[in-house]
Amino acid sequence: MPASAAVASPGLLKEVHAATARFHSTTQATKGGYVLSSPCIAHPTLGGMGFHWVDNNKVDPVFDPLEPEALVYAPDASGAPKLAAVEYIVINVGQPAPTFDGQPFDVGGTPVPVPHWSLHVWVHRDNPAGTFTPFNPDVSCQ
């Protein structure tokens, strides 16, 4: 099933939203161990992702939906970064590929230099392209 067509259970999405709401600002992300790891990422036709803040201590072979490896902040109307999505980065050491409530992860997709899976989940901002689609047509880095 394409990422844009997948639908996760509202229960797990609400749990992830609640578990990560404390990171409403990049100041809170920094206090939580996350560091800015990318400029604002955008695609000319697909839209944007935003700025990725990663907790490198969480980038490992373990998938915990309530402890995402990355937080994604998209610019709001004033240009200020606002929490929009989470991203999971799971190192592949031969274990079965992870899924988020049945949604398979993408192979690779981040600049992590080892085999891994990743998945964006838009739990703090609507993504008209789909909850699990990396780019959001409503996000701009301009």
Chimera marker file (.cmm) of the C-alpha trace (Angstrom):
<marker_set name="trace">
<marker id="1" x="0.000" y="0.000" z="0.000" r="1" g="1" b="0" radius="0.5"/>
<marker id="2" x="1.495" y="3.398" z="-0.904" r="1" g="1" b="0" radius="0.5"/>
<marker id="3" x="2.389" y="5.601" z="2.053" r="1" g="1" b="0" radius="0.5"/>
<marker id="4" x="-0.153" y="8.207" z="0.991" r="1" g="1" b="0" radius="0.5"/>
<marker id="5" x="-2.980" y="5.666" z="1.064" r="1" g="1" b="0" radius="0.5"/>
<marker id="6" x="-2.191" y="4.113" z="4.443" r="1" g="1" b="0" radius="0.5"/>
<marker id="7" x="-4.251" y="4.930" z="7.497" r="1" g="1" b="0" radius="0.5"/>
<marker id="8" x="-2.998" y="4.199" z="11.002" r="1" g="1" b="0" radius="0.5"/>
<marker id="9" x="-5.274" y="3.613" z="13.931" r="1" g="1" b="0" radius="0.5"/>
<marker id="10" x="-6.289" y="6.896" z="15.551" r="1" g="1" b="0" radius="0.5"/>
<marker id="11" x="-5.268" y="5.437" z="18.916" r="1" g="1" b="0" radius="0.5"/>
<marker id="12" x="-1.577" y="5.055" z="18.095" r="1" g="1" b="0" radius="0.5"/>
<marker id="13" x="-1.425" y="8.417" z="16.324" r="1" g="1" b="0" radius="0.5"/>
<marker id="14" x="-2.963" y="10.077" z="19.401" r="1" g="1" b="0" radius="0.5"/>
<marker id="15" x="-0.440" y="8.317" z="21.649" r="1" g="1" b="0" radius="0.5"/>
<marker id="16" x="2.472" y="9.557" z="19.536" r="1" g="1" b="0" radius="0.5"/>
<marker id="17" x="0.978" y="13.057" z="19.455" r="1" g="1" b="0" radius="0.5"/>
<marker id="18" x="0.637" y="13.074" z="23.247" r="1" g="1" b="0" radius="0.5"/>
<marker id="19" x="4.119" y="11.625" z="23.802" r="1" g="1" b="0" radius="0.5"/>
<marker id="20" x="5.785" y="14.264" z="21.623" r="1" g="1" b="0" radius="0.5"/>
<marker id="21" x="3.636" y="17.348" z="22.320" r="1" g="1" b="0" radius="0.5"/>
<marker id="22" x="6.140" y="18.454" z="24.986" r="1" g="1" b="0" radius="0.5"/>
<marker id="23" x="8.553" y="19.218" z="22.129" r="1" g="1" b="0" radius="0.5"/>
<marker id="24" x="6.301" y="22.027" z="20.856" r="1" g="1" b="0" radius="0.5"/>
<marker id="25" x="9.357" y="24.255" z="20.459" r="1" g="1" b="0" radius="0.5"/>
<marker id="26" x="12.923" y="23.712" z="19.330" r="1" g="1" b="0" radius="0.5"/>
<marker id="27" x="14.006" y="24.890" z="22.791" r="1" g="1" b="0" radius="0.5"/>
<marker id="28" x="12.152" y="21.936" z="24.281" r="1" g="1" b="0" radius="0.5"/>
<marker id="29" x="13.661" y="19.636" z="21.652" r="1" g="1" b="0" radius="0.5"/>
<marker id="30" x="17.154" y="20.776" z="22.657" r="1" g="1" b="0" radius="0.5"/>
<marker id="31" x="16.355" y="20.199" z="26.332" r="1" g="1" b="0" radius="0.5"/>
<marker id="32" x="15.175" y="16.709" z="25.361" r="1" g="1" b="0" radius="0.5"/>
<marker id="33" x="18.469" y="15.785" z="23.657" r="1" g="1" b="0" radius="0.5"/>
<marker id="34" x="17.560" y="16.587" z="20.050" r="1" g="1" b="0" radius="0.5"/>
<marker id="35" x="19.938" y="18.606" z="17.852" r="1" g="1" b="0" radius="0.5"/>
<marker id="36" x="19.309" y="20.389" z="14.568" r="1" g="1" b="0" radius="0.5"/>
<marker id="37" x="20.519" y="18.041" z="11.836" r="1" g="1" b="0" radius="0.5"/>
<marker id="38" x="19.207" y="19.535" z="8.592" r="1" g="1" b="0" radius="0.5"/>
<marker id="39" x="18.285" y="22.785" z="6.929" r="1" g="1" b="0" radius="0.5"/>
<marker id="40" x="14.665" y="23.175" z="5.926" r="1" g="1" b="0" radius="0.5"/>
<marker id="41" x="14.163" y="20.391" z="3.377" r="1" g="1" b="0" radius="0.5"/>
<marker id="42" x="11.845" y="20.995" z="0.427" r="1" g="1" b="0" radius="0.5"/>
<marker id="43" x="11.143" y="19.559" z="-3.012" r="1" g="1" b="0" radius="0.5"/>
<marker id="44" x="10.150" y="21.808" z="-5.940" r="1" g="1" b="0" radius="0.5"/>
<marker id="45" x="6.956" y="19.867" z="-6.716" r="1" g="1" b="0" radius="0.5"/>
<marker id="46" x="6.204" y="17.690" z="-3.661" r="1" g="1" b="0" radius="0.5"/>
<marker id="47" x="6.328" y="20.379" z="-0.972" r="1" g="1" b="0" radius="0.5"/>
<marker id="48" x="8.473" y="20.458" z="2.124" r="1" g="1" b="0" radius="0.5"/>
<marker id="49" x="9.410" y="18.504" z="5.190" r="1" g="1" b="0" radius="0.5"/>
<marker id="50" x="10.983" y="21.160" z="7.353" r="1" g="1" b="0" radius="0.5"/>
<marker id="51" x="13.902" y="21.104" z="9.782" r="1" g="1" b="0" radius="0.5"/>
<marker id="52" x="14.931" y="17.764" z="11.299" r="1" g="1" b="0" radius="0.5"/>
<marker id="53" x="16.039" y="17.614" z="14.927" r="1" g="1" b="0" radius="0.5"/>
<marker id="54" x="17.598" y="14.230" z="15.783" r="1" g="1" b="0" radius="0.5"/>
<marker id="55" x="18.427" y="12.542" z="19.080" r="1" g="1" b="0" radius="0.5"/>
<marker id="56" x="21.413" y="10.478" z="17.952" r="1" g="1" b="0" radius="0.5"/>
<marker id="57" x="21.238" y="8.382" z="21.134" r="1" g="1" b="0" radius="0.5"/>
<marker id="58" x="17.907" y="7.015" z="19.883" r="1" g="1" b="0" radius="0.5"/>
<marker id="59" x="19.186" y="6.027" z="16.431" r="1" g="1" b="0" radius="0.5"/>
<marker id="60" x="19.559" y="2.296" z="16.982" r="1" g="1" b="0" radius="0.5"/>
<marker id="61" x="17.940" y="-1.014" z="15.928" r="1" g="1" b="0" radius="0.5"/>
<marker id="62" x="14.967" y="-0.530" z="18.288" r="1" g="1" b="0" radius="0.5"/>
<marker id="63" x="11.610" y="0.892" z="17.158" r="1" g="1" b="0" radius="0.5"/>
<marker id="64" x="9.613" y="2.553" z="19.925" r="1" g="1" b="0" radius="0.5"/>
<marker id="65" x="6.682" y="4.546" z="18.510" r="1" g="1" b="0" radius="0.5"/>
<marker id="66" x="6.586" y="6.794" z="21.583" r="1" g="1" b="0" radius="0.5"/>
<marker id="67" x="10.304" y="7.676" z="21.330" r="1" g="1" b="0" radius="0.5"/>
<marker id="68" x="10.942" y="8.959" z="17.786" r="1" g="1" b="0" radius="0.5"/>
<marker id="69" x="14.518" y="9.474" z="16.687" r="1" g="1" b="0" radius="0.5"/>
<marker id="70" x="13.694" y="12.764" z="14.946" r="1" g="1" b="0" radius="0.5"/>
<marker id="71" x="11.298" y="15.665" z="15.338" r="1" g="1" b="0" radius="0.5"/>
<marker id="72" x="10.358" y="17.653" z="12.234" r="1" g="1" b="0" radius="0.5"/>
<marker id="73" x="9.617" y="21.366" z="12.540" r="1" g="1" b="0" radius="0.5"/>
<marker id="74" x="7.961" y="23.126" z="9.610" r="1" g="1" b="0" radius="0.5"/>
<marker id="75" x="7.874" y="26.898" z="9.227" r="1" g="1" b="0" radius="0.5"/>
<marker id="76" x="4.531" y="28.418" z="10.208" r="1" g="1" b="0" radius="0.5"/>
<marker id="77" x="2.981" y="31.445" z="8.451" r="1" g="1" b="0" radius="0.5"/>
<marker id="78" x="5.463" y="33.780" z="10.179" r="1" g="1" b="0" radius="0.5"/>
<marker id="79" x="8.425" y="31.534" z="9.334" r="1" g="1" b="0" radius="0.5"/>
<marker id="80" x="8.875" y="30.264" z="12.894" r="1" g="1" b="0" radius="0.5"/>
<marker id="81" x="9.523" y="26.514" z="13.252" r="1" g="1" b="0" radius="0.5"/>
<marker id="82" x="6.532" y="24.592" z="14.572" r="1" g="1" b="0" radius="0.5"/>
<marker id="83" x="6.419" y="20.883" z="15.428" r="1" g="1" b="0" radius="0.5"/>
<marker id="84" x="4.781" y="19.131" z="12.481" r="1" g="1" b="0" radius="0.5"/>
<marker id="85" x="5.898" y="15.497" z="12.318" r="1" g="1" b="0" radius="0.5"/>
<marker id="86" x="8.095" y="12.827" z="13.810" r="1" g="1" b="0" radius="0.5"/>
<marker id="87" x="10.499" y="10.586" z="11.980" r="1" g="1" b="0" radius="0.5"/>
<marker id="88" x="11.628" y="7.137" z="12.979" r="1" g="1" b="0" radius="0.5"/>
<marker id="89" x="15.110" y="5.930" z="12.020" r="1" g="1" b="0" radius="0.5"/>
<marker id="90" x="15.771" y="2.261" z="12.758" r="1" g="1" b="0" radius="0.5"/>
<marker id="91" x="19.178" y="0.712" z="12.079" r="1" g="1" b="0" radius="0.5"/>
<marker id="92" x="18.939" y="-2.551" z="10.124" r="1" g="1" b="0" radius="0.5"/>
<marker id="93" x="20.985" y="-5.277" z="11.827" r="1" g="1" b="0" radius="0.5"/>
<marker id="94" x="19.099" y="-8.147" z="10.198" r="1" g="1" b="0" radius="0.5"/>
<marker id="95" x="15.856" y="-7.916" z="12.151" r="1" g="1" b="0" radius="0.5"/>
<marker id="96" x="12.485" y="-7.833" z="10.354" r="1" g="1" b="0" radius="0.5"/>
<marker id="97" x="11.582" y="-4.429" z="8.939" r="1" g="1" b="0" radius="0.5"/>
<marker id="98" x="9.526" y="-2.371" z="11.389" r="1" g="1" b="0" radius="0.5"/>
<marker id="99" x="5.975" y="-1.207" z="10.770" r="1" g="1" b="0" radius="0.5"/>
<marker id="100" x="3.955" y="1.580" z="12.323" r="1" g="1" b="0" radius="0.5"/>
<marker id="101" x="0.536" y="0.099" z="12.957" r="1" g="1" b="0" radius="0.5"/>
<marker id="102" x="0.908" y="-1.940" z="9.751" r="1" g="1" b="0" radius="0.5"/>
<marker id="103" x="2.565" y="0.828" z="7.699" r="1" g="1" b="0" radius="0.5"/>
<marker id="104" x="5.937" y="-0.418" z="6.396" r="1" g="1" b="0" radius="0.5"/>
<marker id="105" x="8.962" y="1.811" z="6.801" r="1" g="1" b="0" radius="0.5"/>
<marker id="106" x="10.916" y="3.173" z="3.824" r="1" g="1" b="0" radius="0.5"/>
<marker id="107" x="14.350" y="1.693" z="3.109" r="1" g="1" b="0" radius="0.5"/>
<marker id="108" x="16.962" y="4.345" z="3.881" r="1" g="1" b="0" radius="0.5"/>
<marker id="109" x="15.827" y="7.883" z="3.270" r="1" g="1" b="0" radius="0.5"/>
<marker id="110" x="18.121" y="9.703" z="5.686" r="1" g="1" b="0" radius="0.5"/>
<marker id="111" x="21.830" y="10.537" z="5.661" r="1" g="1" b="0" radius="0.5"/>
<marker id="112" x="22.541" y="7.816" z="8.256" r="1" g="1" b="0" radius="0.5"/>
<marker id="113" x="25.642" y="6.012" z="6.886" r="1" g="1" b="0" radius="0.5"/>
<marker id="114" x="24.485" y="2.473" z="7.735" r="1" g="1" b="0" radius="0.5"/>
<marker id="115" x="21.575" y="0.363" z="6.425" r="1" g="1" b="0" radius="0.5"/>
<marker id="116" x="18.360" y="1.575" z="8.021" r="1" g="1" b="0" radius="0.5"/>
<marker id="117" x="14.647" y="2.164" z="7.659" r="1" g="1" b="0" radius="0.5"/>
<marker id="118" x="12.839" y="5.463" z="8.162" r="1" g="1" b="0" radius="0.5"/>
<marker id="119" x="9.281" y="6.712" z="8.361" r="1" g="1" b="0" radius="0.5"/>
<marker id="120" x="7.762" y="10.186" z="8.654" r="1" g="1" b="0" radius="0.5"/>
<marker id="121" x="4.511" y="10.431" z="10.597" r="1" g="1" b="0" radius="0.5"/>
<marker id="122" x="2.646" y="13.742" z="10.412" r="1" g="1" b="0" radius="0.5"/>
<marker id="123" x="0.987" y="13.791" z="13.833" r="1" g="1" b="0" radius="0.5"/>
<marker id="124" x="1.197" y="17.517" z="14.635" r="1" g="1" b="0" radius="0.5"/>
<marker id="125" x="0.198" y="18.953" z="11.253" r="1" g="1" b="0" radius="0.5"/>
<marker id="126" x="-2.117" y="17.629" z="8.578" r="1" g="1" b="0" radius="0.5"/>
<marker id="127" x="-0.462" y="16.344" z="5.421" r="1" g="1" b="0" radius="0.5"/>
<marker id="128" x="-2.907" y="16.246" z="2.488" r="1" g="1" b="0" radius="0.5"/>
<marker id="129" x="-0.526" y="13.840" z="0.704" r="1" g="1" b="0" radius="0.5"/>
<marker id="130" x="-0.885" y="11.308" z="3.536" r="1" g="1" b="0" radius="0.5"/>
<marker id="131" x="0.089" y="10.759" z="7.156" r="1" g="1" b="0" radius="0.5"/>
<marker id="132" x="3.179" y="8.726" z="6.177" r="1" g="1" b="0" radius="0.5"/>
<marker id="133" x="4.275" y="10.685" z="3.102" r="1" g="1" b="0" radius="0.5"/>
<marker id="134" x="7.666" y="12.357" z="3.667" r="1" g="1" b="0" radius="0.5"/>
<marker id="135" x="6.857" y="15.607" z="1.849" r="1" g="1" b="0" radius="0.5"/>
<marker id="136" x="3.901" y="17.831" z="2.681" r="1" g="1" b="0" radius="0.5"/>
<marker id="137" x="2.523" y="20.041" z="-0.119" r="1" g="1" b="0" radius="0.5"/>
<marker id="138" x="1.446" y="22.610" z="2.500" r="1" g="1" b="0" radius="0.5"/>
<marker id="139" x="5.004" y="23.072" z="3.833" r="1" g="1" b="0" radius="0.5"/>
<marker id="140" x="7.325" y="25.617" z="2.251" r="1" g="1" b="0" radius="0.5"/>
<marker id="141" x="10.872" y="26.554" z="3.162" r="1" g="1" b="0" radius="0.5"/>
<marker id="142" x="10.580" y="29.926" z="1.378" r="1" g="1" b="0" radius="0.5"/>
<link id1="1" id2="2" r="1" g="1" b="0" radius="0.2"/>
<link id1="2" id2="3" r="1" g="1" b="0" radius="0.2"/>
<link id1="3" id2="4" r="1" g="1" b="0" radius="0.2"/>
<link id1="4" id2="5" r="1" g="1" b="0" radius="0.2"/>
<link id1="5" id2="6" r="1" g="1" b="0" radius="0.2"/>
<link id1="6" id2="7" r="1" g="1" b="0" radius="0.2"/>
<link id1="7" id2="8" r="1" g="1" b="0" radius="0.2"/>
<link id1="8" id2="9" r="1" g="1" b="0" radius="0.2"/>
<link id1="9" id2="10" r="1" g="1" b="0" radius="0.2"/>
<link id1="10" id2="11" r="1" g="1" b="0" radius="0.2"/>
<link id1="11" id2="12" r="1" g="1" b="0" radius="0.2"/>
<link id1="12" id2="13" r="1" g="1" b="0" radius="0.2"/>
<link id1="13" id2="14" r="1" g="1" b="0" radius="0.2"/>
<link id1="14" id2="15" r="1" g="1" b="0" radius="0.2"/>
<link id1="15" id2="16" r="1" g="1" b="0" radius="0.2"/>
<link id1="16" id2="17" r="1" g="1" b="0" radius="0.2"/>
<link id1="17" id2="18" r="1" g="1" b="0" radius="0.2"/>
<link id1="18" id2="19" r="1" g="1" b="0" radius="0.2"/>
<link id1="19" id2="20" r="1" g="1" b="0" radius="0.2"/>
<link id1="20" id2="21" r="1" g="1" b="0" radius="0.2"/>
<link id1="21" id2="22" r="1" g="1" b="0" radius="0.2"/>
<link id1="22" id2="23" r="1" g="1" b="0" radius="0.2"/>
<link id1="23" id2="24" r="1" g="1" b="0" radius="0.2"/>
<link id1="24" id2="25" r="1" g="1" b="0" radius="0.2"/>
<link id1="25" id2="26" r="1" g="1" b="0" radius="0.2"/>
<link id1="26" id2="27" r="1" g="1" b="0" radius="0.2"/>
<link id1="27" id2="28" r="1" g="1" b="0" radius="0.2"/>
<link id1="28" id2="29" r="1" g="1" b="0" radius="0.2"/>
<link id1="29" id2="30" r="1" g="1" b="0" radius="0.2"/>
<link id1="30" id2="31" r="1" g="1" b="0" radius="0.2"/>
<link id1="31" id2="32" r="1" g="1" b="0" radius="0.2"/>
<link id1="32" id2="33" r="1" g="1" b="0" radius="0.2"/>
<link id1="33" id2="34" r="1" g="1" b="0" radius="0.2"/>
<link id1="34" id2="35" r="1" g="1" b="0" radius="0.2"/>
<link id1="35" id2="36" r="1" g="1" b="0" radius="0.2"/>
<link id1="36" id2="37" r="1" g="1" b="0" radius="0.2"/>
<link id1="37" id2="38" r="1" g="1" b="0" radius="0.2"/>
<link id1="38" id2="39" r="1" g="1" b="0" radius="0.2"/>
<link id1="39" id2="40" r="1" g="1" b="0" radius="0.2"/>
<link id1="40" id2="41" r="1" g="1" b="0" radius="0.2"/>
<link id1="41" id2="42" r="1" g="1" b="0" radius="0.2"/>
<link id1="42" id2="43" r="1" g="1" b="0" radius="0.2"/>
<link id1="43" id2="44" r="1" g="1" b="0" radius="0.2"/>
<link id1="44" id2="45" r="1" g="1" b="0" radius="0.2"/>
<link id1="45" id2="46" r="1" g="1" b="0" radius="0.2"/>
<link id1="46" id2="47" r="1" g="1" b="0" radius="0.2"/>
<link id1="47" id2="48" r="1" g="1" b="0" radius="0.2"/>
<link id1="48" id2="49" r="1" g="1" b="0" radius="0.2"/>
<link id1="49" id2="50" r="1" g="1" b="0" radius="0.2"/>
<link id1="50" id2="51" r="1" g="1" b="0" radius="0.2"/>
<link id1="51" id2="52" r="1" g="1" b="0" radius="0.2"/>
<link id1="52" id2="53" r="1" g="1" b="0" radius="0.2"/>
<link id1="53" id2="54" r="1" g="1" b="0" radius="0.2"/>
<link id1="54" id2="55" r="1" g="1" b="0" radius="0.2"/>
<link id1="55" id2="56" r="1" g="1" b="0" radius="0.2"/>
<link id1="56" id2="57" r="1" g="1" b="0" radius="0.2"/>
<link id1="57" id2="58" r="1" g="1" b="0" radius="0.2"/>
<link id1="58" id2="59" r="1" g="1" b="0" radius="0.2"/>
<link id1="59" id2="60" r="1" g="1" b="0" radius="0.2"/>
<link id1="60" id2="61" r="1" g="1" b="0" radius="0.2"/>
<link id1="61" id2="62" r="1" g="1" b="0" radius="0.2"/>
<link id1="62" id2="63" r="1" g="1" b="0" radius="0.2"/>
<link id1="63" id2="64" r="1" g="1" b="0" radius="0.2"/>
<link id1="64" id2="65" r="1" g="1" b="0" radius="0.2"/>
<link id1="65" id2="66" r="1" g="1" b="0" radius="0.2"/>
<link id1="66" id2="67" r="1" g="1" b="0" radius="0.2"/>
<link id1="67" id2="68" r="1" g="1" b="0" radius="0.2"/>
<link id1="68" id2="69" r="1" g="1" b="0" radius="0.2"/>
<link id1="69" id2="70" r="1" g="1" b="0" radius="0.2"/>
<link id1="70" id2="71" r="1" g="1" b="0" radius="0.2"/>
<link id1="71" id2="72" r="1" g="1" b="0" radius="0.2"/>
<link id1="72" id2="73" r="1" g="1" b="0" radius="0.2"/>
<link id1="73" id2="74" r="1" g="1" b="0" radius="0.2"/>
<link id1="74" id2="75" r="1" g="1" b="0" radius="0.2"/>
<link id1="75" id2="76" r="1" g="1" b="0" radius="0.2"/>
<link id1="76" id2="77" r="1" g="1" b="0" radius="0.2"/>
<link id1="77" id2="78" r="1" g="1" b="0" radius="0.2"/>
<link id1="78" id2="79" r="1" g="1" b="0" radius="0.2"/>
<link id1="79" id2="80" r="1" g="1" b="0" radius="0.2"/>
<link id1="80" id2="81" r="1" g="1" b="0" radius="0.2"/>
<link id1="81" id2="82" r="1" g="1" b="0" radius="0.2"/>
<link id1="82" id2="83" r="1" g="1" b="0" radius="0.2"/>
<link id1="83" id2="84" r="1" g="1" b="0" radius="0.2"/>
<link id1="84" id2="85" r="1" g="1" b="0" radius="0.2"/>
<link id1="85" id2="86" r="1" g="1" b="0" radius="0.2"/>
<link id1="86" id2="87" r="1" g="1" b="0" radius="0.2"/>
<link id1="87" id2="88" r="1" g="1" b="0" radius="0.2"/>
<link id1="88" id2="89" r="1" g="1" b="0" radius="0.2"/>
<link id1="89" id2="90" r="1" g="1" b="0" radius="0.2"/>
<link id1="90" id2="91" r="1" g="1" b="0" radius="0.2"/>
<link id1="91" id2="92" r="1" g="1" b="0" radius="0.2"/>
<link id1="92" id2="93" r="1" g="1" b="0" radius="0.2"/>
<link id1="93" id2="94" r="1" g="1" b="0" radius="0.2"/>
<link id1="94" id2="95" r="1" g="1" b="0" radius="0.2"/>
<link id1="95" id2="96" r="1" g="1" b="0" radius="0.2"/>
<link id1="96" id2="97" r="1" g="1" b="0" radius="0.2"/>
<link id1="97" id2="98" r="1" g="1" b="0" radius="0.2"/>
<link id1="98" id2="99" r="1" g="1" b="0" radius="0.2"/>
<link id1="99" id2="100" r="1" g="1" b="0" radius="0.2"/>
<link id1="100" id2="101" r="1" g="1" b="0" radius="0.2"/>
<link id1="101" id2="102" r="1" g="1" b="0" radius="0.2"/>
<link id1="102" id2="103" r="1" g="1" b="0" radius="0.2"/>
<link id1="103" id2="104" r="1" g="1" b="0" radius="0.2"/>
<link id1="104" id2="105" r="1" g="1" b="0" radius="0.2"/>
<link id1="105" id2="106" r="1" g="1" b="0" radius="0.2"/>
<link id1="106" id2="107" r="1" g="1" b="0" radius="0.2"/>
<link id1="107" id2="108" r="1" g="1" b="0" radius="0.2"/>
<link id1="108" id2="109" r="1" g="1" b="0" radius="0.2"/>
<link id1="109" id2="110" r="1" g="1" b="0" radius="0.2"/>
<link id1="110" id2="111" r="1" g="1" b="0" radius="0.2"/>
<link id1="111" id2="112" r="1" g="1" b="0" radius="0.2"/>
<link id1="112" id2="113" r="1" g="1" b="0" radius="0.2"/>
<link id1="113" id2="114" r="1" g="1" b="0" radius="0.2"/>
<link id1="114" id2="115" r="1" g="1" b="0" radius="0.2"/>
<link id1="115" id2="116" r="1" g="1" b="0" radius="0.2"/>
<link id1="116" id2="117" r="1" g="1" b="0" radius="0.2"/>
<link id1="117" id2="118" r="1" g="1" b="0" radius="0.2"/>
<link id1="118" id2="119" r="1" g="1" b="0" radius="0.2"/>
<link id1="119" id2="120" r="1" g="1" b="0" radius="0.2"/>
<link id1="120" id2="121" r="1" g="1" b="0" radius="0.2"/>
<link id1="121" id2="122" r="1" g="1" b="0" radius="0.2"/>
<link id1="122" id2="123" r="1" g="1" b="0" radius="0.2"/>
<link id1="123" id2="124" r="1" g="1" b="0" radius="0.2"/>
<link id1="124" id2="125" r="1" g="1" b="0" radius="0.2"/>
<link id1="125" id2="126" r="1" g="1" b="0" radius="0.2"/>
<link id1="126" id2="127" r="1" g="1" b="0" radius="0.2"/>
<link id1="127" id2="128" r="1" g="1" b="0" radius="0.2"/>
<link id1="128" id2="129" r="1" g="1" b="0" radius="0.2"/>
<link id1="129" id2="130" r="1" g="1" b="0" radius="0.2"/>
<link id1="130" id2="131" r="1" g="1" b="0" radius="0.2"/>
<link id1="131" id2="132" r="1" g="1" b="0" radius="0.2"/>
<link id1="132" id2="133" r="1" g="1" b="0" radius="0.2"/>
<link id1="133" id2="134" r="1" g="1" b="0" radius="0.2"/>
<link id1="134" id2="135" r="1" g="1" b="0" radius="0.2"/>
<link id1="135" id2="136" r="1" g="1" b="0" radius="0.2"/>
<link id1="136" id2="137" r="1" g="1" b="0" radius="0.2"/>
<link id1="137" id2="138" r="1" g="1" b="0" radius="0.2"/>
<link id1="138" id2="139" r="1" g="1" b="0" radius="0.2"/>
<link id1="139" id2="140" r="1" g="1" b="0" radius="0.2"/>
<link id1="140" id2="141" r="1" g="1" b="0" radius="0.2"/>
<link id1="141" id2="142" r="1" g="1" b="0" radius="0.2"/>
</marker_set>
